[in-house]
Amino acid sequence: MIEITDDYMRDMLGKAHPYSVLVLKKGPNYQADGDRSVIWEHGRRNFALRAAGQLAVVVPLATDTAMAGIGLFTTSVEETRALMADDPAIKAGWLTFEVYAGRSFPGDSLPG
């Protein structure tokens, strides 16, 4: 491991970029089986948001918990809330969401 100095940390903290962190949860109308067209359209919308540069990272969760996914948006918390309010899975009650202010640092990325 390389040594991380205080100066390096100060430099990186100064370059942090704001993001919105989305937490998706299964909603009251969530269905594990049956017609999945609502989730399909939710996914289509996610691809459109990615193409528009608004959704940087999307992580669907394959768990048996109340959690459904995590997203990292390039938009403000308020803009992200507005985008999600128009999501077909949110409108249908399949999913609910929470949005938090976050930040990331230069060079952060998922491995290819």
TAURQUI-V139440 format. One record per pair of residues at least 24 apart in sequence whose ideal C-beta (glycine too) atoms are under 8 Angstrom apart, sorted by the first residue. I is the first residue (numbers start at 0). GAP is how many residues later the second one is. Records with the same first field share a line. If there is no record, write none. Layout:
I=GAP + GAP
//
This chain:
11=93 + 94
12=92
14=90 + 91
15=87 + 88 + 89
16=86 + 87 + 88 + 89
17=58 + 83 + 84 + 85
18=37 + 53 + 54 + 55 + 83 + 84 + 85
19=52 + 53 + 54 + 55 + 56 + 57 + 59 + 60 + 79 + 80 + 81 + 82
20=49 + 50 + 51 + 52 + 78 + 79 + 80 + 81
21=47 + 48 + 49 + 50 + 51 + 58 + 62 + 75 + 76 + 77
22=44 + 46 + 47 + 74 + 75 + 76 + 77
23=43 + 44 + 45 + 46 + 47 + 71 + 72 + 73
24=41 + 42 + 43 + 70 + 71 + 72 + 73
25=40 + 41 + 42 + 68 + 69 + 70
26=62 + 63 + 66 + 67 + 68 + 69
27=65
28=63 + 64 + 65
29=38 + 63 + 64 + 65
30=63
37=50 + 51 + 54 + 56
38=50 + 55
40=47 + 48
41=45 + 46 + 47 + 52 + 53
44=42 + 43
45=25
48=24 + 34
53=25 + 29
56=53
67=27
71=30 + 32
72=26
76=24
//
